[in-house]
């Protein structure tokens, strides 16, 4: 009949931000910190029909306002071609932004340090160590980590720090995707090198020690 069979979506906008299309999955995905989502969908062919969620079918464009779900919010979009012969189903998935600002691992000179009961970290280094490498990694891939104020805006940061004091303290900050922030401290104590032996005992067994 010469009418178009195009059922492609041109774009999906959620609260003014364009969602990402997952290639080959007929799925659009976005992360948002909002509690109410305004979803606007535009079709490639303005004469194709779209039924967005519970909305009535519309030509070319459709909008829906929907509250945030407990987990992911999923909206179905059914697009029917202008000639009526083809219908394609799309999923629009809105994920809440993560509030996870936890440290996953903290390493000093490639040794993993375990947190104490308050979530802070302490370790000791030998008296002859002049610099240390600190690497902190967040649990969440979307979080950003800084060590002693240095950050690459990624979920991991490594710095090399000279040791000038017997006790050095570093702040480890993790900022979650939704802006939630958490700061923990790393305390590094340099052990004293004791080269003055008080006494040397000689003997074969404890009984014969002098």
C-alpha positions in Angstrom: 0.0 0.0 0.0 3.1 2.2 -0.1 2.8 3.3 3.5 5.8 3.1 5.7 6.6 0.1 7.9 9.1 2.1 10.1 8.6 1.3 13.8 11.9 3.0 15.0 12.0 5.3 18.0 13.9 8.5 17.3 14.6 9.4 20.9 13.5 8.8 24.5 13.8 11.8 26.9 13.5 11.3 30.7 13.3 14.6 32.7 15.0 16.4 29.9 17.9 13.9 29.5 18.2 11.5 26.5 18.2 7.8 27.4 20.8 5.4 26.0 19.7 2.8 23.4 21.0 -0.7 24.1 21.9 -2.0 20.7 19.9 -5.0 19.6 17.8 -5.2 22.7 14.9 -2.8 21.8 15.7 -1.2 25.2 16.4 2.4 26.3 18.0 2.9 29.7 18.8 5.9 31.9 19.7 6.5 35.5 17.9 9.3 37.4 17.8 10.6 41.0 14.3 12.1 40.5 11.2 10.7 42.3 8.9 11.5 39.4 9.8 10.7 35.8 8.5 12.6 32.8 9.1 10.4 29.8 8.8 11.8 26.2 9.1 9.5 23.2 9.5 10.6 19.6 9.2 8.2 16.6 11.2 8.4 13.4 8.0 8.3 11.4 5.5 10.9 12.7 2.6 8.9 11.2 3.5 5.7 13.1 1.5 5.0 16.3 2.9 4.7 19.8 1.2 3.3 22.9 3.4 4.4 25.9 2.6 2.6 29.1 -1.0 3.1 30.1 -1.4 6.1 27.8 -3.8 6.0 24.8 -2.1 5.3 21.4 -0.8 8.5 19.7 0.7 9.5 16.4 4.4 10.2 16.3 5.0 11.3 19.9 3.8 10.4 23.3 4.5 11.4 27.0 3.8 9.8 30.3 4.5 11.0 33.9 5.2 8.1 36.3 6.4 7.9 39.9 9.7 6.2 40.7 9.5 2.5 41.5 11.1 0.7 44.4 13.7 -0.7 42.1 13.9 -0.1 38.4 11.0 1.6 36.7 10.1 -0.2 33.4 7.7 1.3 30.8 6.6 -0.5 27.7 6.3 1.3 24.4 4.4 -0.4 21.6 5.1 1.2 18.2 2.8 0.3 15.2 3.9 1.2 11.7 2.0 3.6 9.5 0.8 0.7 7.3 -0.4 -1.2 10.4 1.5 -4.3 9.5 4.4 -4.2 12.0 4.4 -3.7 15.8 7.6 -3.4 17.7 7.8 -3.5 21.5 10.4 -1.4 23.4 11.3 -1.3 27.1 12.3 2.0 28.7 14.2 1.2 31.9 14.8 4.0 34.5 17.3 3.0 37.2 17.6 5.0 40.4 21.1 6.5 40.9 23.1 4.6 43.4 23.7 5.9 46.9 26.6 3.4 47.5 29.5 5.4 48.9 31.4 2.4 50.4 35.0 1.5 50.0 35.5 -1.9 48.4 39.3 -2.3 48.9 42.1 -0.2 50.3 45.7 -1.2 49.5 49.0 0.1 50.9 52.0 -1.1 48.9 49.9 -3.8 47.3 48.8 -5.1 50.7 45.0 -5.1 51.4 44.1 -3.3 54.6 41.0 -4.3 56.5 38.8 -1.6 58.1 38.4 -1.4 61.9 34.9 -1.5 63.6 34.3 2.2 62.7 35.3 1.7 59.0 38.6 3.4 59.3 42.0 1.9 58.4 45.3 1.5 60.2 48.6 -0.1 59.0 52.3 -0.1 59.9 55.3 0.2 57.6 59.0 -0.6 58.2 61.4 2.1 59.4 63.3 2.2 56.1 60.3 2.8 53.8 60.4 6.3 52.3 57.2 6.4 50.3 54.0 4.4 50.0 51.5 3.6 47.3 47.8 3.9 48.4 45.1 2.6 46.2 41.4 2.9 47.1 38.5 1.4 45.1 34.8 2.0 45.6 32.2 -0.8 45.7 30.1 0.9 43.0 31.4 1.4 39.5 29.5 4.8 39.3 31.1 6.2 42.5 34.1 8.6 42.5 37.1 8.1 44.9 39.6 10.6 46.1 42.7 9.9 48.2 44.2 12.8 50.2 42.2 15.2 48.0 43.4 13.6 44.7 40.8 12.2 42.3 40.5 11.0 38.7 36.7 11.1 38.9 36.6 7.3 38.7 35.7 4.6 41.1 39.4 4.0 41.9 42.4 6.2 42.8 46.1 5.5 43.4 48.6 7.9 44.8 52.3 7.7 45.8 53.0 9.6 49.0 56.4 10.3 50.7 56.7 9.4 54.3 57.9 12.3 56.4 56.2 11.6 59.8 56.0 8.7 62.2 52.2 8.7 61.8 50.7 9.9 58.5 46.9 10.3 58.1 45.0 10.3 54.8 41.4 10.9 54.0 39.6 8.5 51.6 36.4 10.0 50.3 33.8 8.2 48.2 31.1 10.1 46.4 28.2 8.0 45.3 26.4 8.5 41.9 23.5 10.4 43.7 26.0 12.7 45.6 26.0 10.8 48.9 29.5 11.2 50.3 31.5 9.2 52.9 35.0 9.9 54.3 37.2 7.4 56.1 40.7 7.8 57.3 43.9 5.8 56.7 46.5 6.0 59.4 50.0 4.8 58.5 52.5 4.3 61.3 56.2 4.0 60.6 57.9 1.6 63.0 61.1 2.7 64.7 64.2 1.0 63.6 65.8 -0.4 66.8 69.5 -1.0 66.1 70.7 -0.7 69.7 70.4 -4.2 71.3 70.2 -4.0 75.1 71.9 -7.3 75.6 73.0 -10.4 73.6 72.4 -13.7 75.2 74.5 -16.7 74.2 73.6 -20.3 74.8 72.2 -23.5 73.5 69.0 -23.7 75.5 67.2 -21.3 77.8 68.7 -23.1 80.9 72.2 -22.2 79.9 71.6 -18.5 78.8 73.9 -16.0 80.5 
